[in-house]
Amino acid sequence: MPKRTTTDETPLTPEQRLAPENLDLLRACIVTIPDVETVRECAAYENAHQNREPVLRQLAQQAAELRSE
């Protein structure tokens, strides 16, 4: 059986983070973003692809929380 890697070893791409249609799962993917740079990448991806306002608001909130830490 192949060895599985953790998300620490292979971080999720913006596409992987923003793919879930389930709002709770999507929210979980956003709140686990570890840094502002990743939030920016996810926001750029979202703007270019689906441009969902609720998702962009959650990304902005996550960026604000990361900046305040």
N, C-alpha and C positions, 0 to 999 in steps of 0.2 A: 504494500500500500504506500503511495507517495506521501512524503512528509508535507503537512500543511503549514503554511506560513501565517503569522498573525498580521493584523492590520498595522502593527508597529513596524513590521519589516517591509510591507508593501502598502503604503497609504492609498486610500481610495481616490480615484480621479473625480473631478467635478461631475462628469457624466454618471459615474457610479453613485455618488452621493445624492444626486438630484433625480435619479431614475424612478424611485418609488412613487406610485400613484396614491398609496395609502398615506393620509396626512400625518398620522402618528409616527409611522416609520420614517417619513420624510423629515419630520421635526427632529427625530432622534439622530438622523444623519447630520443635520445642521448643527445641533447643540454639541456634537462631538468634534466639530472642526477645531483643531488645536491652535491655529494662529490666524492673524489678520490676512496674511498673504493668501492663504487657502480660501478664506472667505471671498477675497477679491476675485480669485480664479473662478470660484463657483458663481459669483454674481455675473461675471463676464459670460460664462457659459449659459447661465439662465437667460440673460438678455439676448443672446444670440440664437437661442433655440426656442424655449417655450414662453419666456417673458411673463411668468405668473406673478402677479402683484403680491399675493400672500407669501410666496417663497422669497421674493426679494425683500419684503419687510422682515421676515425671519432672519435672513442673512444680515441685514443691517443691524438688527438687534444683537445678533451674535457678535458682530464686529465691535459694537459699542461695549458689550460685556468684556470682550477680550482686551480692548483698550483700557478699560477701567481697572483691570487686574494689575 
